[in-house]
């Protein structure tokens, strides 16, 4: 018997099944959808050591590009993505705030943390990949190597905590939100971006949905489930917003037709990602016609002290 990590209801049999289309981990994986809160849970359940095996050495957010041309293209793309991200939810919630202290959970190479540090924020990062943590360290940013369940964050010390496409990777999202709640100052913000399990793309593509990313994504959130998790962790003033990604639709079509990622790394991946921007007008039109976009954002606040 498997229970939901958000509401503790008993989960029904799995209704989505897929191989690892992105990194070719052997086997097939499933998703059970909670009838109570709507969250999706990846099966089989795994422990930390098994989870680490799902991230190959070439995993994109951790990978350092050595060839000069590919590295240059990647840096330009990441710089522009950072500019856009700071203008949009959830990072836009920091506008008008005097720079203080922030923590980025699942920081990858530290691109977002470095961008915020350049604007005066004192950043701490949490990252389980030793290679990615070394890159963050080389950027002279504080890094705690591990996950929230294995490292320490100072209590009531941070003005904001960021889960930028990382909350879906954890096996204990509610526990991690509670740990962050303890680490935030009174009135501090938690900022979350995750794939939107309530999107029309997920309903249409099912196991071929690009953002499903089995087996790395362990918990799949729609709006009601994410809000419920945040409130259960003690947060208030939960604000949700949805947005359209450029890569989601063309990558899902690729998975549906080819069954796998045709350009998993290197220059081919960068070019393919850049070309996906050309399909964004179509994605936006379909989002207006068919339902919710494929990305979900949330901003919530730790209650102020009485």
FENNORPE-V264400 format. One record per residue. RES is the residue in three letters. SS is DSSP state (@ for helix, = for strand, . for the rest). Layout:
# FENNORPE-V264400
res->RES ss->SS
res->RES ss->SS
This chain:
# FENNORPE-V264400
res->UNK ss->.
res->UNK ss->.
res->UNK ss->=
res->UNK ss->.
res->UNK ss->.
res->UNK ss->.
res->UNK ss->.
res->UNK ss->.
res->UNK ss->.
res->UNK ss->=
res->UNK ss->.
res->UNK ss->.
res->UNK ss->.
res->UNK ss->.
res->UNK ss->.
res->UNK ss->=
res->UNK ss->=
res->UNK ss->=
res->UNK ss->=
res->UNK ss->.
res->UNK ss->.
res->UNK ss->.
res->UNK ss->.
res->UNK ss->.
res->UNK ss->.
res->UNK ss->.
res->UNK ss->.
res->UNK ss->=
res->UNK ss->=
res->UNK ss->=
res->UNK ss->=
res->UNK ss->=
res->UNK ss->=
res->UNK ss->.
res->UNK ss->.
res->UNK ss->.
res->UNK ss->.
res->UNK ss->.
res->UNK ss->.
res->UNK ss->=
res->UNK ss->=
res->UNK ss->=
res->UNK ss->=
res->UNK ss->.
res->UNK ss->.
res->UNK ss->.
res->UNK ss->.
res->UNK ss->@
res->UNK ss->@
res->UNK ss->@
res->UNK ss->@
res->UNK ss->@
res->UNK ss->.
res->UNK ss->.
res->UNK ss->.
res->UNK ss->.
res->UNK ss->.
res->UNK ss->.
res->UNK ss->.
res->UNK ss->@
res->UNK ss->@
res->UNK ss->@
res->UNK ss->.
res->UNK ss->.
res->UNK ss->.
res->UNK ss->.
res->UNK ss->.
res->UNK ss->@
res->UNK ss->@
res->UNK ss->@
res->UNK ss->@
res->UNK ss->@
res->UNK ss->@
res->UNK ss->@
res->UNK ss->@
res->UNK ss->@
res->UNK ss->@
res->UNK ss->@
res->UNK ss->@
res->UNK ss->@
res->UNK ss->@
res->UNK ss->@
res->UNK ss->@
res->UNK ss->@
res->UNK ss->@
res->UNK ss->@
res->UNK ss->@
res->UNK ss->.
res->UNK ss->.
res->UNK ss->.
res->UNK ss->@
res->UNK ss->@
res->UNK ss->@
res->UNK ss->@
res->UNK ss->.
res->UNK ss->.
res->UNK ss->.
res->UNK ss->.
res->UNK ss->.
res->UNK ss->.
res->UNK ss->=
res->UNK ss->=
res->UNK ss->=
res->UNK ss->=
res->UNK ss->=
res->UNK ss->.
res->UNK ss->.
res->UNK ss->.
res->UNK ss->.
res->UNK ss->.
res->UNK ss->@
res->UNK ss->@
res->UNK ss->@
res->UNK ss->@
res->UNK ss->@
res->UNK ss->@
res->UNK ss->@
res->UNK ss->.
res->UNK ss->.
res->UNK ss->.
res->UNK ss->.
res->UNK ss->=
res->UNK ss->=
res->UNK ss->=
res->UNK ss->=
res->UNK ss->=
res->UNK ss->=
res->UNK ss->.
res->UNK ss->.
res->UNK ss->@
res->UNK ss->@
res->UNK ss->@
res->UNK ss->@
res->UNK ss->@
res->UNK ss->@
res->UNK ss->@
res->UNK ss->@
res->UNK ss->@
res->UNK ss->.
res->UNK ss->.
res->UNK ss->.
res->UNK ss->=
res->UNK ss->=
res->UNK ss->=
res->UNK ss->=
res->UNK ss->.
res->UNK ss->.
res->UNK ss->.
res->UNK ss->.
res->UNK ss->.
res->UNK ss->.
res->UNK ss->.
res->UNK ss->.
res->UNK ss->.
res->UNK ss->.
res->UNK ss->.
res->UNK ss->.
res->UNK ss->=
res->UNK ss->=
res->UNK ss->=
res->UNK ss->=
res->UNK ss->=
res->UNK ss->=
res->UNK ss->=
res->UNK ss->.
res->UNK ss->.
res->UNK ss->@
res->UNK ss->@
res->UNK ss->@
res->UNK ss->.
res->UNK ss->.
res->UNK ss->.
res->UNK ss->@
res->UNK ss->@
res->UNK ss->@
res->UNK ss->@
res->UNK ss->@
res->UNK ss->@
res->UNK ss->@
res->UNK ss->@
res->UNK ss->@
res->UNK ss->@
res->UNK ss->@
res->UNK ss->=
res->UNK ss->=
res->UNK ss->=
res->UNK ss->=
res->UNK ss->=
res->UNK ss->=
res->UNK ss->=
res->UNK ss->=
res->UNK ss->=
res->UNK ss->=
res->UNK ss->=
res->UNK ss->=
res->UNK ss->.
res->UNK ss->.
res->UNK ss->.
res->UNK ss->.
res->UNK ss->@
res->UNK ss->@
res->UNK ss->@
res->UNK ss->@
res->UNK ss->@
res->UNK ss->@
res->UNK ss->@
res->UNK ss->@
res->UNK ss->@
res->UNK ss->.
res->UNK ss->@
res->UNK ss->@
res->UNK ss->@
res->UNK ss->.
res->UNK ss->.
res->UNK ss->.
res->UNK ss->.
res->UNK ss->.
res->UNK ss->.
res->UNK ss->=
res->UNK ss->=
res->UNK ss->.
res->UNK ss->.
res->UNK ss->@
res->UNK ss->@
res->UNK ss->@
res->UNK ss->@
res->UNK ss->@
res->UNK ss->@
res->UNK ss->@
res->UNK ss->@
res->UNK ss->@
res->UNK ss->@
res->UNK ss->.
res->UNK ss->.
res->UNK ss->=
res->UNK ss->=
res->UNK ss->=
res->UNK ss->=
res->UNK ss->=
res->UNK ss->=
res->UNK ss->=
res->UNK ss->=
res->UNK ss->=
res->UNK ss->.
res->UNK ss->.
res->UNK ss->.
res->UNK ss->@
res->UNK ss->@
res->UNK ss->@
res->UNK ss->@
res->UNK ss->@
res->UNK ss->@
res->UNK ss->@
res->UNK ss->@
res->UNK ss->@
res->UNK ss->@
res->UNK ss->@
res->UNK ss->@
res->UNK ss->.
res->UNK ss->.
res->UNK ss->.
res->UNK ss->.
res->UNK ss->.
res->UNK ss->.
res->UNK ss->.
res->UNK ss->@
res->UNK ss->@
res->UNK ss->@
res->UNK ss->@
res->UNK ss->@
res->UNK ss->@
res->UNK ss->@
res->UNK ss->@
res->UNK ss->@
res->UNK ss->@
res->UNK ss->@
res->UNK ss->@
res->UNK ss->@
res->UNK ss->@
res->UNK ss->@
res->UNK ss->@
res->UNK ss->@
res->UNK ss->@
res->UNK ss->@
res->UNK ss->@
res->UNK ss->@
res->UNK ss->@
res->UNK ss->@
res->UNK ss->@
res->UNK ss->@
res->UNK ss->.
res->UNK ss->.
res->UNK ss->.
res->UNK ss->.
res->UNK ss->=
res->UNK ss->=
res->UNK ss->=
res->UNK ss->=
res->UNK ss->=
res->UNK ss->=
res->UNK ss->=
res->UNK ss->=
res->UNK ss->.
res->UNK ss->.
res->UNK ss->.
res->UNK ss->.
